[in-house]
């Protein structure tokens, strides 16, 4: 049974006779056709935080990679401090931005955090800046510098990785070589779907993977 385009159809021998990098090269050309040119993006490898005291107010910035809006609000719910004066935030998912001043004067918290995200070049990321008021007002300019500054420092301290979008590959594998394939590609069963052709004892596998390429730590 043929696989639907644009998934490539390779026999196991065709797969193993190529280096994995060559197969990835083939797959990446398919990403453009199958995902509308989603391509690759840089995001945080893991959660990172940064804190700073500014005129007796304590600012705590926490940034984390996110995949969609629900994951962003789940992260916000996890890190927000109910006893803090403000929990301001911004996130970026592709072309989608959202920000919130959480009671600070309009445009003095969420937007500066968003600007820090844009300047960093990092995507699929959320930054929450928690403020404990110390008794000294910073003024609008001071707030913009404080929120934008701690957000930028937080992102600079994070280790990033290049994420290549889901890559669909179709493989035809005989039952006796299935274990070898798993070892060769080092894939998780959660990313694999099976279609079995019992007549030829062939398994047709669709693999959807994410390729992570760590980059140097941002300084």
PEPE-V761058 format. One record per residue. N is the residue number from 1. RES is the residue in one small letter. PHI is phi in whole degrees, 0 to 359 (999 if undefined). Layout:
N & RES & PHI
N & RES & PHI
This chain:
1 & x & 999
2 & x & 292
3 & x & 280
4 & x & 291
5 & x & 293
6 & x & 262
7 & x & 289
8 & x & 288
9 & x & 239
10 & x & 238
11 & x & 282
12 & x & 299
13 & x & 296
14 & x & 297
15 & x & 293
16 & x & 284
17 & x & 281
18 & x & 252
19 & x & 289
20 & x & 297
21 & x & 296
22 & x & 292
23 & x & 295
24 & x & 297
25 & x & 298
26 & x & 296
27 & x & 295
28 & x & 296
29 & x & 291
30 & x & 279
31 & x & 300
32 & x & 300
33 & x & 287
34 & x & 265
35 & x & 239
36 & x & 71
37 & x & 82
38 & x & 300
39 & x & 61
40 & x & 246
41 & x & 212
42 & x & 259
43 & x & 221
44 & x & 287
45 & x & 283
46 & x & 203
47 & x & 295
48 & x & 217
49 & x & 224
50 & x & 206
51 & x & 229
52 & x & 205
53 & x & 262
54 & x & 231
55 & x & 49
56 & x & 72
57 & x & 268
58 & x & 262
59 & x & 248
60 & x & 238
61 & x & 258
62 & x & 230
63 & x & 238
64 & x & 206
65 & x & 288
66 & x & 227
67 & x & 249
68 & x & 199
69 & x & 296
70 & x & 302
71 & x & 291
72 & x & 295
73 & x & 286
74 & x & 294
75 & x & 297
76 & x & 300
77 & x & 297
78 & x & 287
79 & x & 260
80 & x & 297
81 & x & 252
82 & x & 294
83 & x & 273
84 & x & 287
85 & x & 288
86 & x & 216
87 & x & 235
88 & x & 263
89 & x & 203
90 & x & 204
91 & x & 215
92 & x & 226
93 & x & 229
94 & x & 64
95 & x & 270
96 & x & 265
97 & x & 239
98 & x & 216
99 & x & 211
100 & x & 211
101 & x & 272
102 & x & 44
103 & x & 95
104 & x & 287
105 & x & 308
106 & x & 306
107 & x & 83
108 & x & 259
109 & x & 228
110 & x & 299
111 & x & 294
112 & x & 299
113 & x & 295
114 & x & 299
115 & x & 297
116 & x & 295
117 & x & 296
118 & x & 299
119 & x & 293
120 & x & 286
121 & x & 77
122 & x & 267
123 & x & 243
124 & x & 52
125 & x & 219
126 & x & 232
127 & x & 236
128 & x & 248
129 & x & 245
130 & x & 262
131 & x & 238
132 & x & 254
133 & x & 294
134 & x & 257
135 & x & 104
136 & x & 245
137 & x & 287
138 & x & 263
139 & x & 77
140 & x & 297
141 & x & 296
142 & x & 294
143 & x & 294
144 & x & 299
145 & x & 293
146 & x & 292
147 & x & 293
148 & x & 293
149 & x & 291
150 & x & 290
151 & x & 295
152 & x & 296
153 & x & 295
154 & x & 299
155 & x & 293
156 & x & 295
157 & x & 281
158 & x & 276
159 & x & 273
160 & x & 252
161 & x & 216
162 & x & 269
163 & x & 249
164 & x & 265
165 & x & 301
166 & x & 308
167 & x & 247
168 & x & 276
169 & x & 225
170 & x & 256
171 & x & 233
172 & x & 256
173 & x & 226
174 & x & 286
175 & x & 305
176 & x & 289
177 & x & 256
178 & x & 297
179 & x & 296
180 & x & 296
181 & x & 297
182 & x & 302
183 & x & 291
184 & x & 293
185 & x & 268
186 & x & 57
187 & x & 249
188 & x & 263
189 & x & 296
190 & x & 291
191 & x & 256
192 & x & 239
193 & x & 239
194 & x & 243
195 & x & 228
196 & x & 254
197 & x & 257
198 & x & 291
199 & x & 293
200 & x & 260
201 & x & 54
202 & x & 246
203 & x & 252
204 & x & 261
205 & x & 244
206 & x & 253
207 & x & 252
208 & x & 246
209 & x & 235
210 & x & 249
211 & x & 257
212 & x & 253
213 & x & 233
214 & x & 301
215 & x & 252
216 & x & 291
217 & x & 297
218 & x & 283
219 & x & 242
